[in-house]
């Protein structure tokens, strides 16, 4: 049902059930807000979205007030702007003045709102919160002096991630956000999915940076540096620097990183394609007889969630190292003893896993450093480099024969798609190989697909989001799926916190298109076509490469 309201003297058509904030956004009217989040129910906690409604004496929060027919609303009247200025000024009164050094500088929502309200001086003064910075975790930093108590991180962790690693403690002016058990984030139930980093409007929760250490190693004459790029990172640079082709972006990045000082530059597609090969072999052995579904994931956060929060499904979980580990292990085997390896990943869960689990037989890390796409961009800019670069170079040995499966793998439904391609290839049914089995633009978190192979019918599923896994636990326990793809994020790896510090749906669409175009144009779209990996398996007499 549609009806008319008036916002800022303009008549607008709105739908029943819309809030004032939703109606305004649909019509291009920007109302500032700090506590609101697309996946969460509105609370009206921050009060920054207050608006003036004719006939109502008090200002009302736009995020939690539904529209009604005939409403006359002012979103930026003098009364409204004055109220917002007071609210933001109160937040700034207890906020550090270190914007120049802040990790969120330039992408801080509080900073943006203060600028939009033309706040140029401190109107109120107060003591900063007396809180220690939590550096216990190898992948994330909690600096609660910058917390504005919007509640996003607490609610995201509880309602979306279904983990509840963060909580409010205290009351009134003593209220603060802390990890549960009060022993630091490392000792909490956190699965390191990074959703809280994306949700945080300031830098109260941020990725732990290692860029200075990497720069020192690059400049050191005692070490040789190698680096591997996540396919979604290549797509990120392609989308952000307006380079149409994935292959061109990859070549630019390889050349740029060699210029910076890295001896070898590979992509993580190598590890991904080995992962696909190993998983395909396991699925192949189950074709004739399987009693329980097989949960396949490359996501450390997804594995941690199942192990710690859904133990009923632990028996279904695949036991193969992540692609990042596989790439790092093989590069280290072939490298000189003093080689330092850096992996570029789309998510902090891979940074956490590298610091805790990824040790070789000599108890040395297979990835010495892990950085995000955003960090790699900062690293290149610190050397005065931006894309497109002046030169192009071919990636190093491990990535010389990458197929498009490695890139497609990191999109929604990509695990299933790439395994099925390989499964059909090893069963000599290439002509019947299903393509685009899932719509990776779909908003569905639970997707099913049915296919025929060797005159038998099989079903598989793709589950995206930890909340979706919990909702469908009984379905999984009683299912007859050949395998289930599971990732902790709803839009797979491309939506990781290492690619964006906000819910940037437009960016994710661009990344999907870059990867999809690359896959459509690439004749080598199947792992079985990777000659380098075929050679490695032959050398190792078809033994596992992990």
LOFIRO-803797 format. One line per 3 residues: number of its first residue (from 1); their letters; for each residue x, y, z of C-alpha. Coordinates in nm, 2 decimals. Example, Ala and Ser with C-alpha at 12.3 -4.5 7.8 and 13.67 -1.06 7.14 Angstrom:
residues 2
1 = as = 1.23,-0.45,0.78 ~ 1.37,-0.11,0.71
***
This chain:
residues 546
1 = xxx = 0.00,0.00,0.00 ~ 0.13,0.34,-0.10 ~ 0.04,0.68,0.03
4 = xxx = 0.18,1.04,0.03 ~ 0.38,1.22,0.29 ~ 0.57,1.55,0.27
7 = xxx = 0.94,1.57,0.35 ~ 1.11,1.91,0.33 ~ 0.82,2.06,0.15
10 = xxx = 0.82,1.79,-0.13 ~ 0.53,1.54,-0.16 ~ 0.67,1.18,-0.18
13 = xxx = 0.51,0.84,-0.24 ~ 0.60,0.59,0.04 ~ 0.50,0.24,0.13
16 = xxx = 0.32,0.13,0.44 ~ 0.57,-0.01,0.70 ~ 0.85,0.22,0.59
19 = xxx = 1.03,0.42,0.86 ~ 1.10,0.79,0.80 ~ 1.46,0.70,0.76
22 = xxx = 1.39,0.44,0.49 ~ 1.15,0.67,0.31 ~ 1.40,0.95,0.31
25 = xxx = 1.68,0.73,0.18 ~ 1.47,0.59,-0.10 ~ 1.42,0.95,-0.22
28 = xxx = 1.78,1.06,-0.19 ~ 1.75,1.25,0.14 ~ 2.04,1.18,0.37
31 = xxx = 1.97,1.17,0.74 ~ 2.27,1.11,0.97 ~ 2.26,0.80,1.20
34 = xxx = 2.52,0.61,1.40 ~ 2.33,0.32,1.57 ~ 2.12,0.20,1.27
37 = xxx = 2.24,-0.10,1.06 ~ 2.06,-0.26,0.76 ~ 2.05,-0.61,0.91
40 = xxx = 1.94,-0.50,1.26 ~ 1.61,-0.38,1.39 ~ 1.61,0.00,1.47
43 = xxx = 1.66,0.11,1.83 ~ 1.68,0.49,1.81 ~ 1.97,0.48,2.05
46 = xxx = 2.20,0.75,1.91 ~ 1.92,1.00,1.84 ~ 2.12,1.16,1.56
49 = xxx = 1.84,1.08,1.31 ~ 1.58,1.29,1.49 ~ 1.34,1.48,1.27
52 = xxx = 1.06,1.73,1.32 ~ 0.70,1.63,1.25 ~ 0.43,1.89,1.22
55 = xxx = 0.19,1.86,1.51 ~ 0.44,1.67,1.73 ~ 0.60,1.87,2.01
58 = xxx = 0.92,1.67,2.04 ~ 1.17,1.56,1.78 ~ 1.14,1.19,1.69
61 = xxx = 1.40,0.93,1.57 ~ 1.36,0.87,1.20 ~ 1.50,0.52,1.22
64 = xxx = 1.23,0.38,1.44 ~ 0.93,0.60,1.35 ~ 0.70,0.45,1.09
67 = xxx = 0.55,0.68,0.83 ~ 0.18,0.75,0.83 ~ -0.04,0.91,0.56
70 = xxx = -0.03,1.29,0.55 ~ 0.29,1.33,0.76 ~ 0.47,1.66,0.72
73 = xxx = 0.84,1.62,0.81 ~ 1.14,1.84,0.83 ~ 1.47,1.65,0.83
76 = xxx = 1.70,1.95,0.84 ~ 1.52,2.24,1.02 ~ 1.71,2.47,1.25
79 = xxx = 1.57,2.29,1.55 ~ 1.68,1.95,1.42 ~ 2.03,2.07,1.32
82 = xxx = 2.08,2.23,1.66 ~ 1.98,1.91,1.84 ~ 2.22,1.70,1.62
85 = xxx = 2.51,1.95,1.68 ~ 2.46,1.91,2.05 ~ 2.45,1.53,2.03
88 = xxx = 2.77,1.51,1.82 ~ 2.94,1.77,2.03 ~ 2.87,1.56,2.34
91 = xxx = 3.02,1.26,2.17 ~ 3.33,1.45,2.07 ~ 3.38,1.58,2.42
94 = xxx = 3.48,1.24,2.53 ~ 3.66,1.13,2.21 ~ 4.04,1.14,2.15
97 = xxx = 4.17,1.41,1.92 ~ 4.40,1.18,1.72 ~ 4.23,1.18,1.39
100 = xxx = 4.56,1.22,1.20 ~ 4.69,0.89,1.35 ~ 4.36,0.70,1.36
103 = xxx = 4.32,0.39,1.15 ~ 3.97,0.51,1.05 ~ 4.07,0.86,0.94
106 = xxx = 3.89,0.94,0.62 ~ 3.63,0.67,0.66 ~ 3.51,0.75,1.01
109 = xxx = 3.13,0.80,1.03 ~ 3.16,1.03,1.34 ~ 3.41,1.24,1.15
112 = xxx = 3.19,1.26,0.85 ~ 2.88,1.37,1.05 ~ 3.09,1.63,1.24
115 = xxx = 3.20,1.77,0.91 ~ 2.85,1.77,0.76 ~ 2.73,1.97,1.07
118 = xxx = 3.02,2.21,1.03 ~ 3.15,2.15,1.38 ~ 3.49,2.31,1.40
121 = xxx = 3.56,2.34,1.77 ~ 3.51,2.16,2.09 ~ 3.20,2.29,2.26
124 = xxx = 3.21,2.07,2.57 ~ 3.50,1.92,2.76 ~ 3.53,1.60,2.95
127 = xxx = 3.79,1.35,3.06 ~ 3.87,1.07,2.81 ~ 3.75,0.73,2.91
130 = xxx = 4.00,0.55,3.12 ~ 4.03,0.23,2.93 ~ 4.32,0.02,2.82
133 = xxx = 4.36,-0.08,2.45 ~ 4.30,-0.45,2.41 ~ 4.58,-0.59,2.19
136 = xxx = 4.55,-0.95,2.30 ~ 4.43,-1.07,1.96 ~ 4.67,-1.11,1.67
139 = xxx = 4.42,-0.98,1.42 ~ 4.21,-0.71,1.59 ~ 4.26,-0.41,1.82
142 = xxx = 3.99,-0.28,2.06 ~ 4.04,0.08,2.15 ~ 3.74,0.16,2.36
145 = xxx = 3.85,0.52,2.42 ~ 3.70,0.57,2.07 ~ 3.38,0.39,2.14
148 = xxx = 3.06,0.60,2.12 ~ 2.83,0.32,2.26 ~ 2.63,0.30,1.95
151 = xxx = 2.58,-0.08,2.02 ~ 2.63,-0.19,1.66 ~ 2.92,-0.43,1.74
154 = xxx = 2.74,-0.59,2.04 ~ 2.42,-0.64,1.84 ~ 2.59,-0.76,1.52
157 = xxx = 2.79,-1.02,1.72 ~ 2.48,-1.14,1.90 ~ 2.20,-1.11,1.64
160 = xxx = 2.39,-1.17,1.31 ~ 2.71,-1.36,1.40 ~ 2.53,-1.55,1.68
163 = xxx = 2.85,-1.55,1.89 ~ 2.80,-1.28,2.16 ~ 3.17,-1.22,2.22
166 = xxx = 3.10,-0.85,2.31 ~ 2.88,-0.71,2.58 ~ 2.78,-0.38,2.75
169 = xxx = 2.89,-0.36,3.11 ~ 2.82,-0.09,3.37 ~ 2.54,0.17,3.37
172 = xxx = 2.51,0.54,3.29 ~ 2.85,0.72,3.24 ~ 3.03,0.40,3.35
175 = xxx = 2.88,0.20,3.06 ~ 3.13,0.05,2.82 ~ 3.17,-0.24,2.57
178 = xxx = 3.40,-0.52,2.66 ~ 3.47,-0.88,2.54 ~ 3.29,-1.13,2.76
181 = xxx = 3.48,-1.28,3.05 ~ 3.67,-0.95,3.07 ~ 4.00,-1.12,2.98
184 = xxx = 4.06,-0.97,2.63 ~ 3.92,-1.05,2.29 ~ 4.17,-1.33,2.24
187 = xxx = 4.01,-1.52,2.53 ~ 3.65,-1.45,2.43 ~ 3.42,-1.67,2.20
190 = xxx = 3.51,-1.44,1.91 ~ 3.53,-1.63,1.57 ~ 3.71,-1.34,1.40
193 = xxx = 3.46,-1.30,1.12 ~ 3.53,-0.92,1.12 ~ 3.16,-0.82,1.12
196 = xxx = 3.22,-0.59,1.42 ~ 3.50,-0.41,1.23 ~ 3.27,-0.33,0.94
199 = xxx = 2.99,-0.23,1.18 ~ 3.20,0.00,1.40 ~ 3.15,0.37,1.29
202 = xxx = 3.48,0.48,1.45 ~ 3.81,0.29,1.51 ~ 3.70,0.14,1.84
205 = xxx = 3.74,-0.20,1.67 ~ 4.00,-0.22,1.39 ~ 4.23,-0.45,1.21
208 = xxx = 4.58,-0.49,1.36 ~ 4.82,-0.35,1.10 ~ 5.17,-0.50,1.02
211 = xxx = 5.26,-0.26,0.74 ~ 5.56,-0.11,0.92 ~ 5.70,-0.46,0.99
214 = xxx = 5.66,-0.56,0.62 ~ 5.83,-0.24,0.50 ~ 6.12,-0.31,0.73
217 = xxx = 6.16,-0.66,0.58 ~ 6.14,-0.53,0.23 ~ 6.42,-0.28,0.30
220 = xxx = 6.63,-0.54,0.48 ~ 6.92,-0.70,0.30 ~ 6.90,-1.01,0.51
223 = xxx = 6.56,-1.13,0.39 ~ 6.38,-1.21,0.06 ~ 6.01,-1.12,0.04
226 = xxx = 5.74,-1.31,-0.13 ~ 5.37,-1.22,-0.15 ~ 5.05,-1.39,-0.26
229 = xxx = 4.73,-1.21,-0.36 ~ 4.38,-1.31,-0.29 ~ 4.17,-1.32,-0.61
232 = xxx = 3.91,-1.09,-0.44 ~ 4.20,-0.85,-0.37 ~ 4.27,-0.83,-0.74
235 = xxx = 3.90,-0.78,-0.81 ~ 3.90,-0.50,-0.54 ~ 4.18,-0.31,-0.72
238 = xxx = 4.01,-0.36,-1.05 ~ 3.68,-0.21,-0.92 ~ 3.84,0.07,-0.72
241 = xxx = 4.08,0.18,-0.99 ~ 3.84,0.14,-1.28 ~ 4.04,-0.13,-1.46
244 = xxx = 3.80,-0.34,-1.67 ~ 3.98,-0.67,-1.68 ~ 4.09,-0.89,-1.39
247 = xxx = 4.39,-1.01,-1.59 ~ 4.52,-0.65,-1.65 ~ 4.48,-0.57,-1.28
250 = xxx = 4.67,-0.88,-1.18 ~ 4.96,-0.79,-1.42 ~ 4.97,-0.43,-1.29
253 = xxx = 4.98,-0.55,-0.93 ~ 5.26,-0.81,-1.00 ~ 5.47,-0.54,-1.17
256 = xxx = 5.40,-0.29,-0.89 ~ 5.49,-0.53,-0.61 ~ 5.81,-0.63,-0.78
259 = xxx = 5.90,-0.26,-0.80 ~ 5.83,-0.23,-0.43 ~ 6.08,-0.51,-0.35
262 = xxx = 5.90,-0.84,-0.35 ~ 6.11,-1.11,-0.51 ~ 5.81,-1.34,-0.61
265 = xxx = 5.45,-1.24,-0.66 ~ 5.19,-1.52,-0.67 ~ 4.81,-1.54,-0.63
268 = xxx = 4.63,-1.74,-0.37 ~ 4.45,-1.91,-0.67 ~ 4.72,-2.18,-0.64
271 = xxx = 4.61,-2.28,-0.29 ~ 4.25,-2.24,-0.39 ~ 4.28,-2.48,-0.68
274 = xxx = 4.47,-2.74,-0.47 ~ 4.19,-2.70,-0.21 ~ 3.94,-2.77,-0.49
277 = xxx = 4.13,-3.07,-0.62 ~ 4.16,-3.22,-0.27 ~ 3.79,-3.16,-0.19
280 = xxx = 3.68,-3.30,-0.52 ~ 3.87,-3.62,-0.45 ~ 3.69,-3.65,-0.12
283 = xxx = 3.35,-3.59,-0.28 ~ 3.43,-3.84,-0.55 ~ 3.48,-4.12,-0.29
286 = xxx = 3.13,-4.04,-0.15 ~ 2.94,-4.06,-0.48 ~ 2.84,-4.42,-0.43
289 = xxx = 2.77,-4.42,-0.06 ~ 2.72,-4.13,0.19 ~ 2.52,-4.12,0.50
292 = xxx = 2.58,-3.77,0.63 ~ 2.64,-3.44,0.44 ~ 2.99,-3.30,0.41
295 = xxx = 3.04,-2.94,0.51 ~ 3.31,-2.77,0.29 ~ 3.45,-2.43,0.38
298 = xxx = 3.78,-2.24,0.34 ~ 3.67,-1.98,0.60 ~ 3.85,-2.01,0.94
301 = xxx = 3.57,-1.81,1.10 ~ 3.31,-2.07,0.97 ~ 3.52,-2.36,1.11
304 = xxx = 3.56,-2.19,1.45 ~ 3.19,-2.12,1.46 ~ 3.10,-2.49,1.40
307 = xxx = 3.36,-2.62,1.64 ~ 3.27,-2.38,1.93 ~ 2.91,-2.30,1.87
310 = xxx = 2.74,-2.58,1.68 ~ 2.92,-2.90,1.80 ~ 2.64,-3.11,1.65
313 = xxx = 2.77,-3.03,1.30 ~ 3.14,-3.08,1.39 ~ 3.14,-3.44,1.26
316 = xxx = 3.03,-3.31,0.91 ~ 3.32,-3.06,0.88 ~ 3.59,-3.11,0.61
319 = xxx = 3.94,-3.14,0.74 ~ 4.16,-2.97,0.48 ~ 4.39,-2.67,0.54
322 = xxx = 4.28,-2.34,0.40 ~ 4.41,-2.22,0.06 ~ 4.62,-1.95,0.23
325 = xxx = 4.80,-2.22,0.42 ~ 4.85,-2.44,0.11 ~ 4.99,-2.15,-0.09
328 = xxx = 5.22,-2.04,0.19 ~ 5.35,-2.40,0.26 ~ 5.44,-2.47,-0.10
331 = xxx = 5.60,-2.13,-0.15 ~ 5.81,-2.18,0.16 ~ 5.92,-2.53,0.05
334 = xxx = 6.05,-2.38,-0.28 ~ 6.20,-2.07,-0.13 ~ 6.53,-1.99,0.03
337 = xxx = 6.56,-2.01,0.40 ~ 6.55,-1.64,0.46 ~ 6.23,-1.58,0.27
340 = xxx = 5.95,-1.39,0.44 ~ 5.61,-1.46,0.30 ~ 5.31,-1.22,0.31
343 = xxx = 4.96,-1.32,0.22 ~ 4.69,-1.07,0.12 ~ 4.35,-1.17,0.24
346 = xxx = 3.99,-1.03,0.23 ~ 3.92,-1.10,0.60 ~ 4.09,-1.08,0.95
349 = xxx = 3.99,-1.44,1.02 ~ 4.28,-1.54,0.79 ~ 4.51,-1.31,0.98
352 = xxx = 4.41,-1.47,1.31 ~ 4.45,-1.82,1.17 ~ 4.79,-1.75,1.03
355 = xxx = 4.91,-1.63,1.38 ~ 4.77,-1.93,1.56 ~ 4.74,-2.24,1.35
358 = xxx = 4.96,-2.21,1.04 ~ 5.29,-2.37,1.15 ~ 5.51,-2.58,0.93
361 = xxx = 5.70,-2.89,1.05 ~ 5.97,-2.67,1.20 ~ 5.71,-2.47,1.40
364 = xxx = 5.76,-2.17,1.18 ~ 5.47,-1.97,1.03 ~ 5.38,-2.05,0.66
367 = xxx = 5.26,-1.70,0.64 ~ 5.48,-1.45,0.82 ~ 5.24,-1.16,0.76
370 = xxx = 4.88,-1.14,0.65 ~ 4.74,-0.81,0.53 ~ 4.40,-0.70,0.39
373 = xxx = 4.32,-0.55,0.05 ~ 4.28,-0.21,0.22 ~ 4.63,-0.25,0.38
376 = xxx = 4.79,-0.35,0.05 ~ 4.65,-0.03,-0.11 ~ 4.81,0.17,0.17
379 = xxx = 5.14,-0.01,0.13 ~ 5.15,0.07,-0.25 ~ 5.05,0.43,-0.19
382 = xxx = 5.33,0.46,0.07 ~ 5.57,0.38,-0.21 ~ 5.40,0.63,-0.44
385 = xxx = 5.23,0.37,-0.65 ~ 4.87,0.36,-0.78 ~ 4.70,0.16,-1.05
388 = xxx = 4.71,0.13,-1.35 ~ 5.08,0.08,-1.31 ~ 5.33,0.17,-1.59
391 = xxx = 5.43,-0.19,-1.65 ~ 5.28,-0.54,-1.66 ~ 5.44,-0.85,-1.53
394 = xxx = 5.35,-1.22,-1.53 ~ 5.29,-1.38,-1.19 ~ 5.56,-1.61,-1.04
397 = xxx = 5.58,-1.99,-1.10 ~ 5.29,-2.10,-0.87 ~ 5.04,-1.88,-1.05
400 = xxx = 5.16,-1.91,-1.40 ~ 4.86,-2.13,-1.50 ~ 4.58,-1.99,-1.28
403 = xxx = 4.23,-2.08,-1.40 ~ 3.93,-1.87,-1.34 ~ 3.80,-2.12,-1.08
406 = xxx = 4.04,-1.97,-0.83 ~ 3.87,-1.63,-0.86 ~ 3.52,-1.76,-0.88
409 = xxx = 3.58,-1.96,-0.57 ~ 3.57,-1.65,-0.35 ~ 3.22,-1.55,-0.46
412 = xxx = 2.89,-1.66,-0.32 ~ 2.83,-2.03,-0.43 ~ 3.19,-2.04,-0.57
415 = xxx = 3.30,-2.34,-0.37 ~ 3.02,-2.55,-0.51 ~ 3.06,-2.43,-0.86
418 = xxx = 3.43,-2.50,-0.88 ~ 3.41,-2.84,-0.72 ~ 3.13,-2.95,-0.95
421 = xxx = 3.33,-2.83,-1.26 ~ 3.62,-3.05,-1.14 ~ 3.40,-3.34,-1.04
424 = xxx = 3.24,-3.35,-1.39 ~ 3.59,-3.33,-1.55 ~ 3.74,-3.62,-1.36
427 = xxx = 3.42,-3.82,-1.45 ~ 3.47,-3.74,-1.82 ~ 3.15,-3.55,-1.85
430 = xxx = 3.29,-3.21,-1.95 ~ 3.01,-3.14,-2.20 ~ 2.75,-3.17,-1.93
433 = xxx = 2.93,-2.96,-1.67 ~ 2.68,-2.73,-1.50 ~ 2.77,-2.36,-1.51
436 = xxx = 2.64,-2.07,-1.29 ~ 2.46,-2.32,-1.06 ~ 2.38,-2.05,-0.81
439 = xxx = 2.30,-1.69,-0.89 ~ 2.58,-1.52,-0.70 ~ 2.38,-1.20,-0.71
442 = xxx = 2.10,-1.37,-0.51 ~ 2.00,-1.23,-0.17 ~ 1.92,-1.58,-0.05
445 = xxx = 2.14,-1.71,0.23 ~ 2.03,-2.07,0.18 ~ 2.05,-2.21,-0.18
448 = xxx = 2.00,-2.56,-0.31 ~ 2.11,-2.72,-0.64 ~ 2.03,-3.06,-0.79
451 = xxx = 2.24,-3.23,-1.06 ~ 2.29,-3.56,-1.23 ~ 2.62,-3.74,-1.26
454 = xxx = 2.68,-4.10,-1.38 ~ 2.30,-4.15,-1.41 ~ 2.25,-4.06,-1.04
457 = xxx = 2.09,-3.75,-0.89 ~ 2.26,-3.55,-0.61 ~ 2.17,-3.24,-0.41
460 = xxx = 2.41,-2.98,-0.27 ~ 2.35,-2.66,-0.08 ~ 2.52,-2.33,-0.02
463 = xxx = 2.48,-2.16,0.33 ~ 2.59,-1.81,0.38 ~ 2.61,-1.66,0.73
466 = xxx = 2.64,-1.81,1.07 ~ 2.28,-1.71,1.16 ~ 2.16,-1.90,0.85
469 = xxx = 2.36,-2.21,0.96 ~ 2.19,-2.21,1.30 ~ 1.85,-2.16,1.15
472 = xxx = 1.90,-2.46,0.93 ~ 2.08,-2.69,1.17 ~ 1.80,-2.95,1.18
475 = xxx = 1.76,-2.94,0.80 ~ 2.13,-3.02,0.77 ~ 2.12,-3.30,1.03
478 = xxx = 1.84,-3.47,0.85 ~ 1.94,-3.39,0.49 ~ 2.07,-3.60,0.21
481 = xxx = 2.31,-3.34,0.05 ~ 2.62,-3.47,-0.11 ~ 2.80,-3.17,0.04
484 = xxx = 2.72,-2.82,0.18 ~ 2.92,-2.51,0.11 ~ 2.94,-2.28,0.42
487 = xxx = 3.08,-1.94,0.47 ~ 3.05,-1.70,0.77 ~ 2.97,-1.39,0.56
490 = xxx = 2.65,-1.36,0.36 ~ 2.83,-1.25,0.05 ~ 3.13,-1.48,0.08
493 = xxx = 3.49,-1.37,0.08 ~ 3.44,-1.06,-0.14 ~ 3.24,-0.89,0.14
496 = xxx = 3.51,-0.94,0.41 ~ 3.62,-0.66,0.63 ~ 3.95,-0.65,0.45
499 = xxx = 3.78,-0.53,0.14 ~ 3.55,-0.27,0.29 ~ 3.49,-0.10,0.62
502 = xxx = 3.12,-0.07,0.56 ~ 2.83,-0.25,0.41 ~ 2.92,-0.15,0.05
505 = xxx = 2.67,-0.34,-0.16 ~ 2.77,-0.14,-0.47 ~ 3.13,-0.24,-0.43
508 = xxx = 3.04,-0.61,-0.39 ~ 2.84,-0.60,-0.71 ~ 3.14,-0.46,-0.89
511 = xxx = 3.37,-0.73,-0.75 ~ 3.12,-1.00,-0.86 ~ 3.11,-0.85,-1.21
514 = xxx = 3.49,-0.83,-1.24 ~ 3.52,-1.20,-1.14 ~ 3.22,-1.31,-1.34
517 = xxx = 3.35,-1.14,-1.66 ~ 3.69,-1.30,-1.61 ~ 3.54,-1.64,-1.57
520 = xxx = 3.31,-1.60,-1.88 ~ 3.61,-1.49,-2.10 ~ 3.86,-1.74,-1.97
523 = xxx = 3.89,-2.07,-2.16 ~ 4.07,-2.22,-1.86 ~ 3.78,-2.22,-1.61
526 = xxx = 3.84,-2.56,-1.46 ~ 4.11,-2.67,-1.21 ~ 4.18,-2.97,-1.42
529 = xxx = 4.32,-2.73,-1.68 ~ 4.59,-2.60,-1.45 ~ 4.90,-2.76,-1.60
532 = xxx = 5.13,-2.65,-1.31 ~ 4.91,-2.82,-1.05 ~ 4.88,-3.13,-1.27
535 = xxx = 5.26,-3.14,-1.29 ~ 5.29,-3.11,-0.91 ~ 5.05,-3.40,-0.85
538 = xxx = 5.25,-3.61,-1.10 ~ 5.58,-3.53,-0.93 ~ 5.42,-3.62,-0.60
541 = xxx = 5.27,-3.94,-0.74 ~ 4.92,-3.81,-0.69 ~ 4.97,-3.77,-0.32
544 = xxx = 4.80,-3.47,-0.14 ~ 4.99,-3.14,-0.18 ~ 4.91,-3.03,0.17
***
